[in-house]
Amino acid sequence: MNKTFKFMGIVLATALFSGCVPAPKPQAGTTLGRSVGGASALEYGSRPSSYASSIRSYFSTKLARANEAQYKFSEPKRAYKRKGFAYGGDVDWKGWLVETSVATTSRSGRLLTPKPYMVLFTGNQIVEHILGNSHKLLVKVDK
């Protein structure tokens, strides 16, 4: 009797888990374009030329007292963002990423602690900003 239950458990487990294959992970630089640093230069578009002024004007509508804020910018880096795993994990966006820190002032004029942001560009157009230095779905191609 005990052997029968054990056998049925093995058969059920095999039936449930057969055919389960992990989803393929997207790979950067898998196009036919000319590869530069492991990724095609055409995939990510042109590097943003006036990213500092674009970011300042973008945040002027998003932050309180942004005209008094202090900004620090990194150089633009190629990056891509995946869709959520519930949506298949495919690549959702490819472009340029600029890491920025913005220190705004309080109502009394005191400078507050800078907050890190990642600003995503497609060409010279800002697509979105993300608060923080990392994101689970965002992959930096250039380190």
Residue pairs with C-beta under 8 A, 6 or more apart in sequence:
23 85
23 88
23 89
25 89
26 80
26 82
26 89
26 90
26 91
28 38
28 39
28 80
28 139
28 141
29 35
29 38
29 39
29 40
29 43
29 141
31 40
31 42
31 43
32 40
33 40
33 41
33 42
33 43
34 40
34 41
34 42
37 141
37 142
38 141
39 78
39 141
43 94
44 78
44 80
44 94
44 95
44 96
44 141
45 94
45 95
45 96
45 122
45 123
46 123
46 124
47 76
47 96
48 54
48 76
48 96
48 98
48 121
48 123
48 124
49 124
50 124
51 73
51 76
51 96
51 98
51 119
51 121
51 124
52 71
52 73
54 121
54 124
54 126
55 71
55 73
55 98
55 100
55 119
55 126
56 66
56 71
58 119
58 126
58 129
59 66
59 69
59 71
59 102
59 129
60 66
60 67
62 129
63 69
63 102
63 104
64 104
65 104
65 105
66 102
66 104
68 104
68 105
69 102
69 103
69 104
69 105
70 102
70 103
70 111
70 114
71 100
71 101
71 102
71 103
72 100
72 101
72 114
73 98
73 99
73 100
74 98
74 99
74 100
75 98
76 96
76 97
76 98
76 121
77 96
77 97
77 98
77 99
77 140
77 141
77 142
77 143
78 94
78 95
78 96
78 97
78 140
78 141
78 142
79 94
79 95
79 96
79 97
79 120
79 138
79 139
79 140
79 141
79 142
80 91
80 93
80 94
80 95
80 138
80 139
80 141
81 91
81 92
81 93
81 94
81 120
81 135
81 137
81 138
81 139
82 89
82 90
82 91
82 92
82 137
82 138
82 139
83 89
83 90
83 91
83 92
83 137
84 137
92 137
93 120
93 122
93 127
95 120
95 121
95 122
95 123
95 127
96 120
96 121
96 122
97 118
97 119
97 120
97 121
97 138
97 140
98 118
98 119
98 121
99 116
99 117
99 118
99 119
99 133
100 116
100 117
100 118
100 119
101 114
101 115
101 116
101 117
102 114
102 115
102 117
103 111
103 112
103 113
103 114
103 115
104 111
104 112
105 111
105 112
106 112
115 131
116 131
116 132
116 133
117 129
117 130
117 131
117 132
118 129
118 130
118 132
118 133
118 135
118 138
119 126
119 128
119 129
120 126
120 127
120 128
120 129
120 130
121 127
130 138
